[in-house]
Amino acid sequence: MFEEETKDVLHEEMERLRDDILKVYNSSGKRTTGEFERGLLTLYQPNQAFLFGYEYLGGRRAGKMPPLEAIEKWIKAKGLKPLEDKLSISSLAFLIARSIAKKGTKKENNLPIYTQVITPDRIQEILDKVEQINVSRFIKDVEAMITKSFNEFQ
C-alpha cells in the first residue's frame, strides 16, 4: 500500500516537473524540431524516479565541432537561408559548426531550463511528500507491533 502511494507521488511529481520544463522550453522561443520534447524521458523503479533530457540548452564550450547533421536539421527547421546564393545549407552548417568549435555558444543564448524548474525548494517539496508517506508507514507499523504485543501480553 505505502509503496504504491510512494510510486504515485513520485510519478505525479515527475510528470509535473516534465510538464513545467516543457512549458519553460516552449515559451523560450528555442523550440525548433521537437527533439527536446521527445528526449525528455521519465523512468520509474521501486522508490525511485529519474528524469532524462538533453543538456544542449545549457550551451557549448569551444572545442570539438558539433555534428553537422544536427546543425543542418536546425537550419532547415528554423527556415534559415544562406546569405549568398552559392553557399549550400551543408556549407552554412559547416561554418556554424566551425564557429561553435572555436568560440562555443554565447552564454546569453543558453537556457538553464533544468535549474529553473528543478529547484532546491521543489526537490524538498517532493521529499516532504514522500517522507510523510514513510512516517505514516512507520507509525502504522509501530501501532501494529504495540497492538500485537498488548494482545499477546493479555
Secondary structure as GFF3:
##gff-version 3
##sequence-region A 1 154
A	DSSP	alpha_helix	2	27	.	.	.	ID=ss1
A	DSSP	alpha_helix	35	39	.	.	.	ID=ss2
A	DSSP	beta_strand	41	45	.	.	.	ID=ss3
A	DSSP	beta_strand	48	52	.	.	.	ID=ss4
A	DSSP	three_ten_helix	56	58	.	.	.	ID=ss5
A	DSSP	alpha_helix	68	78	.	.	.	ID=ss6
A	DSSP	alpha_helix	89	103	.	.	.	ID=ss7
A	DSSP	three_ten_helix	107	109	.	.	.	ID=ss8
A	DSSP	alpha_helix	113	117	.	.	.	ID=ss9
A	DSSP	alpha_helix	120	153	.	.	.	ID=ss10
###
